[in-house]
Amino acid sequence: MGQRANELKEKLSGLLDARKAALAATTLSASLASTIDLTLPGDRFPRGTMHPISTTILDISRFFHGLGFEVVDGPELESDYYNFEALNMPDYHPARDSQDSFYVVPEGDMKAGAWMLRTHTSNVQVRVMEKRKPPLRVIAPGKVYRRDNDPTHSPMFHQIEGFMVDERVTFGNLKSILTDFVRHMFGEARKVRFRPSFFPFTEPSAEVDMSCPFCEQSGTCRVCRGGWVEILGSGMIHPNVFRSAGVDPEKYTGFAFGMGVDRIAMLRYRISNIRWIFENDVRFLRQF
């Protein structure tokens, strides 16, 4: 009986060891299947890119920085004084009609409309001149807000204000710098013209147009007007703006200009609808 018991014990031990080995092999296979092999090539993640608005702001800033301009930021929530009054636009001025947009007022107190989302980055101009003495060369990029909403306008968009103040700044300086800027952004073949216009904070004032890059001035495309495309507004700083900032208009002169970054980006990258810029559709962003 002892011999038979030992034989049964050896048989059961053998079966148990075989089962243990089979279970161990199965566990190892499952473990290896779920483990990352660091020796294998990794999966490639999609490579990101800069947003076309960021790229355009960076290119513009680099150009003017090369001419000695510094980049200055300003508040997006602005007082009525810096947004309008100090820029020669009193409360009765008709130029306000297209910009009186987003006011911030205490609940139930509509008379307290002294604060608003800025309608342009020109508010930085007076703020800088109040704190610092000329000579000044400044550009101010940032978001602005107006009640516009169509395929070429958005309630929120980006703008760059630039100005230069010194003792002998002329309109010739303005024309030279802006002509070089347009050709830097759109190519040396671009023709540039200055068309008389009106802005409350500059006198004289001019719209800056360039020859159409799409139809080469044939006037056959939907972008241009007779072969010309409007790029930005400019002019010599109005004496009243100097006085608001405490600068002597008899001693100093200066020019200012403002451009919509979104418009320049749309022209550079041939974007037909401004909404595409802000929808964050990856299919659209991958093209840049």
HELIX and SHEET records of a PDB file:
HELIX    1   1 GLY A    2  ALA A   33  1                                  32    
HELIX    2   2 PRO A   52  HIS A   65  1                                  14    
HELIX    3   3 ASP A   80  ASN A   83  1                                   4    
HELIX    4   4 GLU A   85  LEU A   87  5                                   3    
HELIX    5   5 PRO A   94  ARG A   96  5                                   3    
HELIX    6   6 ASN A  123  LYS A  131  1                                   9    
HELIX    7   7 PHE A  171  PHE A  186  1                                  16    
HELIX    8   8 PRO A  239  SER A  244  1                                   6    
HELIX    9   9 VAL A  261  TYR A  269  1                                   9    
HELIX   10  10 ARG A  275  PHE A  278  1                                   4    
HELIX   11  11 VAL A  282  LEU A  285  1                                   4    
SHEET    1   A 7 GLU A  70  VAL A  71  0                                        
SHEET    2   A 7 LEU A 136  TYR A 145  1                                        
SHEET    3   A 7 MET A 156  ASP A 166 -1                                        
SHEET    4   A 7 THR A 253  GLY A 260 -1                                        
SHEET    5   A 7 TRP A 228  ILE A 237 -1                                        
SHEET    6   A 7 THR A 202  SER A 211 -1                                        
SHEET    7   A 7 VAL A 192  PHE A 199 -1                                        
SHEET    1   B 3 LEU A  77  SER A  79  0                                        
SHEET    2   B 3 TRP A 115  LEU A 117 -1                                        
SHEET    3   B 3 TYR A 103  VAL A 104 -1                                        
END                                                                             
